[in-house]
Amino acid sequence: MKYLVTGGAGYVGSVVAQHLLEAGHEVTVLDDLSTGFREGVPAGAVFVEGDIRDAGKWLDPSYEAVLHFAASSQVGESVVRPEKYWENNVGGSMALLGAMREAGVRKLVFSSTAATYGEPTQVPITETAATEPTNPYGASKLAVDHMITSEAVAHGLAAVSLRYFNVAGAYGEFGERHDPESHLIPLVLQVAQGRRDAISVFGDDYPTPDGTCVRDYIHVADLADAHLRAVRTARPGEHLICNLGNGNGFSVREVIETVRKVTGHPIPEIVAPRRGGDPAVLVASAATAREKLGWNPSRADLAGIVADAWEFAQKITREQ
């Protein structure tokens, strides 16, 4: 089978592209390298540097499906530059859907997000929970989900949206290298490497066991497995939405302590004020993914996730 992976030079896209190659498929990566890295494109994939609005230049009926990761994804930036998120995430996805329609490519797996839910009223969060995003990033992803539903009904698209919670870890040569970095585990690892003096803990007075926010972490390789299952599961005229998470939460301080144990480095903490819009607990129910995709995360151990991320972080530092 032949697949187009948009945003395939980024963190999650590169790991999914590698999994597709290992499964024996042909892969074309389309990425404008605005946040991705050329070295993140797996060996064996065809690389096209370009914008998803121009996907029609490369799509043709020989493609089985599109796996769509290309998006602006910084929550804070989306608040101060919402126009970028509507233009890139919504406008770009609309252009991609049009190109797929013209080319006769009728299967899509979309990288959605838990940010579509906003402040949860109950946990674990199911797909039937209210979608009330608290920032333009989450709102833009929700808009694309609505767009995909309409496309499935009107034009027979076979689609699956996967709403991630906190993705972490690394897979072989592929891991997180965001710039700027905003994810907790790589930030704490930067402290262990001496690249930061301390890690900021935003609020220690939440209604959780240790007062810090609790999040659901999923290994990026488990995430990739879900995407391959989603491609096989997608059915014409249907838009399936699945949450992806372990169903277990770890607090900020549990993550920091795990990094201390894995790396053997002290991690100084600085308690800072809460950030606006940070829910106390975000934990997924992945029951739909288990039922519909036959998916179960196999790398749920936080120490293992951190160890993989640590190995990758050290590798990148050595290469710089």
Rosetta blueprint (number, residue, H / E / L):
1 M L
2 K E
3 Y E
4 L E
5 V E
6 T E
7 G L
8 G L
9 A L
10 G L
11 Y H
12 V H
13 G H
14 S H
15 V H
16 V H
17 A H
18 Q H
19 H H
20 L H
21 L H
22 E H
23 A L
24 G L
25 H L
26 E E
27 V E
28 T E
29 V E
30 L E
31 D E
32 D L
33 L L
34 S L
35 T L
36 G L
37 F L
38 R H
39 E H
40 G H
41 V L
42 P L
43 A L
44 G L
45 A L
46 V E
47 F E
48 V E
49 E E
50 G L
51 D L
52 I H
53 R H
54 D H
55 A H
56 G H
57 K H
58 W L
59 L L
60 D L
61 P L
62 S L
63 Y L
64 E L
65 A E
66 V E
67 L E
68 H E
69 F L
70 A L
71 A L
72 S L
73 S L
74 Q L
75 V H
76 G H
77 E H
78 S H
79 V H
80 V H
81 R L
82 P H
83 E H
84 K H
85 Y H
86 W H
87 E H
88 N H
89 N H
90 V H
91 G H
92 G H
93 S H
94 M H
95 A H
96 L H
97 L H
98 G H
99 A H
100 M H
101 R H
102 E H
103 A H
104 G L
105 V L
106 R L
107 K E
108 L E
109 V E
110 F E
111 S E
112 S E
113 T E
114 A H
115 A H
116 T H
117 Y L
118 G E
119 E L
120 P L
121 T L
122 Q L
123 V L
124 P L
125 I E
126 T L
127 E L
128 T L
129 A L
130 A L
131 T L
132 E E
133 P L
134 T L
135 N L
136 P H
137 Y H
138 G H
139 A H
140 S H
141 K H
142 L H
143 A H
144 V H
145 D H
146 H H
147 M H
148 I H
149 T H
150 S H
151 E H
152 A H
153 V H
154 A H
155 H H
156 G L
157 L L
158 A E
159 A E
160 V E
161 S E
162 L E
163 R E
164 Y E
165 F L
166 N E
167 V E
168 A E
169 G L
170 A L
171 Y E
172 G L
173 E L
174 F E
175 G L
176 E L
177 R L
178 H L
179 D L
180 P L
181 E L
182 S L
183 H L
184 L H
185 I H
186 P H
187 L H
188 V H
189 L H
190 Q H
191 V H
192 A H
193 Q L
194 G L
195 R L
196 R L
197 D L
198 A L
199 I E
200 S E
201 V E
202 F E
203 G L
204 D L
205 D L
206 Y L
207 P L
208 T L
209 P L
210 D L
211 G L
212 T L
213 C L
214 V E
215 R E
216 D L
217 Y E
218 I E
219 H E
220 V H
221 A H
222 D H
223 L H
224 A H
225 D H
226 A H
227 H H
228 L H
229 R H
230 A H
231 V H
232 R H
233 T H
234 A L
235 R L
236 P L
237 G L
238 E L
239 H E
240 L E
241 I E
242 C E
243 N E
244 L E
245 G L
246 N L
247 G L
248 N L
249 G L
250 F E
251 S E
252 V H
253 R H
254 E H
255 V H
256 I H
257 E H
258 T H
259 V H
260 R H
261 K H
262 V H
263 T H
264 G L
265 H L
266 P L
267 I L
268 P L
269 E E
270 I E
271 V E
272 A E
273 P L
274 R L
275 R L
276 G L
277 G L
278 D L
279 P L
280 A L
281 V E
282 L E
283 V L
284 A E
285 S L
286 A L
287 A H
288 T H
289 A H
290 R H
291 E H
292 K H
293 L H
294 G L
295 W L
296 N L
297 P L
298 S L
299 R L
300 A L
301 D L
302 L H
303 A H
304 G H
305 I H
306 V H
307 A H
308 D H
309 A H
310 W H
311 E H
312 F H
313 A H
314 Q H
315 K H
316 I H
317 T H
318 R H
319 E H
320 Q L
